[in-house]
């Protein structure tokens, strides 16, 4: 499978790997990040988590040479507490979460993630779950669709597109990605269609997030991960759109600032203490060399925090 691991060198650098440590790759994918970590981990252990069985099958083969040092688990990173408890791991020395859709997922038209190919409306990361993109577009109310297009896709024509979807499905169910793209194109004004970004990108992002509950899982992980890091352990998160990046940034900022009590309180009553510090002032982005090889990395933003 063709896949370029995003910001690979930077992730290995900022994890500051202890050769005997324990590390978590919470979005295992094709195993590229995990392989690079394991090569720096001769006496340690890596826990790889993914909910896509196809990705896990590929990663198992790729990482087989590392034997028991690689523990691969089917699961969701939002369930980090339960996964680590199940493996008898109390704390880790570093965690990495790459929130992007992998190239094999995008390129396999039957998965329905891409707006560049006509395919069944699916978009499930875990193909054993029930909810699909077809279900969302054909059964959710116009109000719900407008909400997800706006909240998850930051689509300024959310209302127009939701109304067009509701109207189209009255005549016949929307079955394919191509039909969804056509609805979006017919709805948007000509000026929006001339923009550099594909007109369907934001709505596809919104539906994918809704199908997989991506923001809910992200928030659960960000609540859990800092508590499962050893002091000095690093938390790395790669996001690909502004909504995810803001959530990650705010979660780090909140844990950096400590006490959340109003300034006028004479003493702290919240009990919230600083647990993270940012390692870099700004997010790390791909350099020109990486973008020349992997243009899909252009929107990647890596944020790094350290447990204190």
Phi, psi and omega in degrees: 000138180275120179201133176252119178290126187284137175052042186298309182298319182294321179297315179297318180299309188280343173292337177051062195292129171273121184304341180250012187275181177241128185230152180239126168254098188284352178225073190305314181057227180279000174087009182296312178295317181298318179300315181295323178293314182297329177293339177259010190231061187294335183238010184249202186216141175239134176252118180253129184237134173203150178260358180264111184297325179296317178297317180299318179301317180293315182296324179301318179291317183296324186258007183302328183294345181269355176057224186288352177290344178247111177255111185254131188230134171278122181178183182246134183296344173294339179262033185304317180303309183295322181294313180294319178299319180296333179265000181073026181256120180276313183220155176241162180263353178184149179220140179232134178226115178256109190276003184279163171277134183286158178302316177300324177294317179293321186279340177277100188300332182292343178282339174074021180277334191263139174271003181266351181226144177278125186202167175300145179282101182238278176071017177278129171290319176253109186287359177269350179281163189274317189288129177240170176297325177301317179299315181300311185288334184258344184238340179283147183293161178302322179296316179296319179296316178301320181296313182289324178299322182280312186285316186267334181251349184051042182272118184288344176256031185303316182296315179299314184291319178299318179295321180293322177296314180299321179291317183296321184285347174293329180277319179194149179302147175274117189251333189232161177297324179298320177296319180296316178300317181297320178299315180297314181299318182292336186272325185286147174292160183302324181298322180290326180290340180273354180292156183297320182287141178301134185299337183267354188303312186292320180288323176297318177302315182297315181293318179299317179298318180294316181300319187258004182049046189294321183286324176297317179293322179298315181294322176297317179296317183292335174286327188268315191305314182300327181286342181257014176258141169291158175303130184089351178290149185253142173247120180241130178227125175257121177244164186232000173212161191297327181297310177299315183299321178296319179297315179295314180301316182292322180296319178292316181301317181300317182280344176282324187276343178073231187314132180251010180293150175302147184303332184282351179293130181290329178224158179287131175242349184279334181072009183274123182245160178296129178236346180227156167223141178291138179272328177236146183291323180239160177296149177275134181239159180296146177272175183299325180297316180292319181295329178294328181272324186224083181300336180294347181276358191300332182263005184291139176225122180254122175249140185232130175227155182239138178288132180246000000 
